[in-house]
Amino acid sequence: PPYLRFMRGLVDTADLPLNVSRELLQNNRTVEKIKSALVKRSLDLLEDLAANKPQEYAEFWQTFGVVLKEGIIEDPGQKDRIAKLLRFHSTAAAAGDAPEVTLGQYVSRMQPDQKAIYYLTADTLAAARNSPHLEGFRAKGIEVLLLIDRIDEWVAAHLHEFEGKKLANVASSAADVASAIETPEKAAAESTFKDTTERLGKVLSGKIAGAQVSARLTDSPAVLVAGEFGMS
């Protein structure tokens, strides 16, 4: 499949007809079996490399990681296996570190009451690390994955969840994101600034869907978020 296009090899088989044509091969059950076996064997090799030679796998990931991510979208049957091979930058890692955090490692470090795997997409790693969307999560000590490849939003939209934990974009106004960083002071602030948020909504009508008091900020005065099902 296209997401394994970095693999090169030769298949030796006695089970294909000698009179080979494109139409025959497209409808040949043996070819389908070979394809299935090659995919399984390729993923077996990558899993072994990731488990036993992490440094070599890190080099592989730097070169071909973006290509392998396409498998989450193209091959739903192998989605769970491919998800375990993915590597990400994270707020828990130092700024100069390579993308080495796995989804499994993230889940093992989740806080006891945390319900989702949180991520943020950005054009660059610097932009992601400096995003005001992270302020409330940092204050609460919640780890956020930093996704900086162009394909990442598409990947996250198709992956949906990992080991029963939903993926949630911290730049969204979704309820599960907001509830993760709620503070006791927010309810009082909503009442105090009700007139202000209503006025902002009217002044910026047509430019924003609405204005609301947020617990996600600690230093910045305001931030734009996407609607729950809107574009980022």
C-alpha positions in Angstrom: 0.0 0.0 0.0 1.1 3.6 -0.5 1.9 4.2 3.2 4.6 1.5 3.0 6.2 2.8 -0.3 9.5 3.1 1.4 9.8 -0.7 1.5 11.6 -2.3 -1.4 11.9 -6.1 -2.1 11.2 -8.9 -4.5 8.4 -11.5 -4.1 9.2 -15.0 -5.3 6.1 -17.1 -5.8 5.1 -20.1 -7.9 1.4 -19.5 -7.3 0.8 -16.9 -10.0 -0.3 -17.8 -13.6 2.4 -17.7 -16.2 0.1 -15.7 -18.5 0.3 -12.5 -16.5 -1.8 -9.5 -17.3 -2.8 -6.5 -15.3 -6.5 -7.6 -15.3 -5.6 -11.1 -14.1 -3.4 -9.8 -11.2 -6.1 -7.3 -10.1 -8.6 -10.1 -9.6 -6.2 -12.7 -8.3 -6.8 -14.0 -4.8 -3.1 -15.0 -4.4 -2.0 -11.4 -5.0 -4.4 -10.3 -2.3 -2.9 -12.9 0.1 0.6 -11.7 -0.8 -0.3 -8.1 -0.2 -1.8 -9.0 3.2 1.2 -11.0 4.2 3.6 -8.3 3.1 1.8 -5.6 5.1 1.8 -7.8 8.2 5.5 -8.7 7.8 6.4 -5.0 7.3 4.6 -3.9 10.4 6.2 -6.9 12.3 9.7 -5.6 11.3 8.8 -2.0 12.3 7.5 -3.1 15.7 10.6 -5.2 16.3 12.8 -2.2 15.3 10.9 0.2 17.6 11.1 -2.3 20.6 14.7 -3.4 20.3 16.5 -0.7 18.4 14.9 2.6 19.5 17.8 4.7 18.1 17.5 3.2 14.7 13.7 3.5 14.8 14.1 7.2 15.7 16.2 7.7 12.5 13.6 5.8 10.5 10.8 8.0 12.0 12.6 11.2 11.1 12.8 10.1 7.5 9.6 8.1 6.9 7.3 9.0 9.8 5.0 11.3 7.8 4.6 8.6 5.2 3.7 5.9 7.8 1.0 8.2 9.3 -0.9 7.9 6.0 -1.7 4.3 7.1 -4.0 5.6 9.8 -6.2 7.0 7.0 -5.6 4.4 4.3 -5.7 1.1 6.2 -8.4 1.1 9.0 -7.7 -2.7 9.5 -4.2 -1.9 10.7 -5.0 1.4 12.4 -4.3 0.1 15.9 -0.9 -1.4 15.0 0.2 1.7 13.2 -1.0 4.0 16.0 1.5 2.2 18.4 4.3 3.0 16.0 3.6 6.8 15.9 5.9 9.2 17.6 5.1 12.8 18.8 6.6 15.9 20.3 5.1 16.7 23.7 5.0 19.4 26.4 6.5 16.8 28.7 9.7 16.7 26.6 12.5 19.3 26.4 12.3 21.8 23.6 15.1 20.3 21.5 14.1 16.6 21.9 13.2 14.4 18.9 9.6 13.3 18.6 9.8 10.2 20.8 6.6 10.1 22.8 4.3 7.2 22.0 0.5 7.2 22.5 1.1 4.3 25.0 3.5 6.4 27.0 1.1 9.3 27.0 -1.8 7.1 28.3 0.5 5.7 31.1 1.2 9.2 32.3 -2.4 10.5 32.2 -3.8 12.0 35.4 -6.3 9.8 37.3 -9.3 11.9 36.3 -8.1 12.7 32.8 -10.5 11.4 30.1 -8.9 12.3 26.8 -5.5 12.4 25.0 -4.9 16.1 24.4 -3.1 17.5 21.3 -2.4 20.7 19.6 -1.6 21.2 15.9 0.6 24.0 14.6 2.9 24.9 11.7 6.1 24.7 13.7 7.2 23.3 17.0 8.1 26.8 18.3 4.5 28.0 17.5 3.0 25.0 19.2 5.1 25.4 22.4 4.3 29.1 22.6 0.6 28.8 21.9 -1.7 30.4 24.6 -4.0 27.3 24.2 -1.5 25.4 26.4 -1.5 27.8 29.4 -4.4 26.2 31.3 -3.1 22.7 30.6 0.4 23.6 31.8 -1.1 25.1 35.0 -2.9 21.9 35.6 0.1 19.7 34.8 -1.7 18.0 31.9 0.6 16.8 29.1 -0.3 17.8 25.5 1.0 16.3 22.3 2.4 18.8 19.8 1.5 17.8 16.2 3.4 19.8 13.5 3.1 17.8 10.3 0.6 19.0 7.7 -1.1 15.6 7.7 -1.6 15.5 11.5 -5.1 17.0 11.7 -6.3 14.5 9.2 -4.6 11.7 11.1 -6.2 12.8 14.4 -9.6 13.0 12.8 -9.3 9.4 11.6 -7.7 7.9 14.7 -10.4 9.2 17.0 -9.2 7.2 20.1 -6.4 5.1 21.5 -6.9 2.4 24.1 -10.4 3.8 24.9 -9.2 7.4 25.3 -10.6 9.9 22.9 -8.2 12.4 21.1 -9.2 16.0 21.9 -7.8 19.2 20.3 -6.9 21.8 22.9 -7.6 24.6 20.4 -11.3 23.5 20.3 -14.2 24.7 22.4 -15.4 21.1 22.8 -16.9 20.4 26.2 -14.3 17.7 27.1 -11.5 20.2 26.6 -13.1 22.9 28.6 -14.0 20.6 31.5 -10.4 19.4 31.8 -9.2 22.9 32.9 -12.3 24.2 34.8 -11.5 26.3 37.9 -13.8 27.1 40.9 -13.4 30.8 40.0 -14.8 30.4 36.5 -18.5 30.3 37.5 -18.1 33.5 39.4 -16.2 35.2 36.5 -19.0 34.2 34.1 -21.5 36.0 36.2 -19.3 39.0 36.7 -18.3 39.4 33.1 -21.7 38.4 31.5 -22.3 41.9 30.1 -18.7 42.1 28.7 -18.9 38.8 26.9 -22.4 39.7 25.4 -21.0 43.1 24.3 -18.0 41.4 22.7 -20.3 39.0 20.9 -22.3 41.9 19.4 -19.3 44.1 18.5 -17.5 41.2 16.7 -20.7 39.8 15.2 -20.0 38.1 11.9 -16.3 37.6 12.9 -16.8 35.2 15.9 -19.5 32.8 16.9 -19.5 34.1 20.4 -17.4 35.2 23.4 -17.1 33.4 26.7 -15.1 33.4 29.9 -12.3 30.8 29.8 -10.2 28.9 32.3 -7.7 27.9 29.7 -5.6 31.2 30.0 -3.2 32.2 32.7 -1.1 34.9 31.0 -2.8 35.9 27.7 -5.9 38.1 27.8 -7.8 36.2 25.1 -7.5 33.5 22.5 -9.4 32.2 19.5 -10.7 28.7 19.6 -12.5 26.5 17.0 -16.1 25.4 17.3 -16.5 21.9 18.6 -17.0 20.5 15.1 -15.4 23.4 13.2 -12.1 23.8 11.3 -9.1 24.7 13.4 
